[in-house]
Amino acid sequence: MTHRFLTLLLCAGPLLAQAPPKAAPPPPVAAPPIEDVALIKATPYRPVMQRDPFSAPRDEKPNEGGDTLDDIAVKGMIRMDGKNFAIVSDSRGNVRWLPVGHRFKDGEITAVGDKSVTFRQWELNTTNRSVFRTITKTFKREEGKR
């Protein structure tokens, strides 16, 4: 028995005495290139998906309606389905039926009566709509017709 144990030790001895293989050294880390801080690079200005900080807030929102209250003329009123509609003509000659609440660049329709239309007008260059003036336009006959 001792003979077998000795043979085993003699055979396994060189294997046990070997050191584990060393791991390969890590590759050297390349240093980032040195940038010249005095070099001026052109950076294009392209605002995307965020508000342009150099534009006024009123430029961001498209103008509601294309006309101002001074550009329209009130021609009459029509009642349909229990609602009153103002018949207005714009500066380009287009005639439209507009309900109460329709907005223009500088105002909105607040009431449509039997002989006039009442508007609420605010300052065009402001976003404060709590300060307004009330304008009443009476119906105008079309020129040339009697």
Secondary structure as the mmCIF struct_conf table of DSSP 4:
data_model
#
loop_
_struct_conf.conf_type_id
_struct_conf.id
_struct_conf.beg_label_comp_id
_struct_conf.beg_label_asym_id
_struct_conf.beg_label_seq_id
_struct_conf.end_label_comp_id
_struct_conf.end_label_asym_id
_struct_conf.end_label_seq_id
HELX_RH_AL_P HELX_RH_AL_P1 THR A 2 ALA A 17
BEND BEND1 GLN A 18 GLN A 18
HELX_LH_PP_P HELX_LH_PP_P1 ALA A 19 GLU A 35
TURN_TY1_P TURN_TY1_P1 VAL A 37 ALA A 38
HELX_LH_PP_P HELX_LH_PP_P2 LEU A 39 ALA A 42
BEND BEND2 MET A 49 GLN A 50
TURN_TY1_P TURN_TY1_P2 PRO A 53 PHE A 54
BEND BEND3 SER A 55 SER A 55
HELX_RH_AL_P HELX_RH_AL_P2 PRO A 57 GLU A 60
BEND BEND4 LYS A 61 LYS A 61
HELX_LH_PP_P HELX_LH_PP_P3 PRO A 62 ASN A 63
BEND BEND5 GLU A 64 GLY A 66
HELX_RH_3T_P HELX_RH_3T_P1 LEU A 69 ASP A 71
STRN STRN1 ALA A 73 MET A 80
TURN_TY1_P TURN_TY1_P3 ASP A 81 GLY A 82
STRN STRN2 LYS A 83 SER A 89
TURN_TY1_P TURN_TY1_P4 SER A 91 ARG A 92
BEND BEND6 GLY A 93 GLY A 93
STRN STRN3 VAL A 95 PRO A 99
TURN_TY1_P TURN_TY1_P5 VAL A 100 GLY A 101
STRN STRN4 ARG A 103 ARG A 103
BEND BEND7 LYS A 105 ASP A 106
STRN STRN5 GLY A 107 VAL A 112
BEND BEND8 ASP A 114 LYS A 115
STRN STRN6 SER A 116 TRP A 122
TURN_TY1_P TURN_TY1_P6 LEU A 124 ASN A 125
BEND BEND9 THR A 127 THR A 127
BEND BEND10 SER A 130 VAL A 131
STRN STRN7 PHE A 132 THR A 138
HELX_LH_PP_P HELX_LH_PP_P4 ARG A 141 GLU A 142
TURN_TY1_P TURN_TY1_P7 GLU A 143 GLY A 144
#
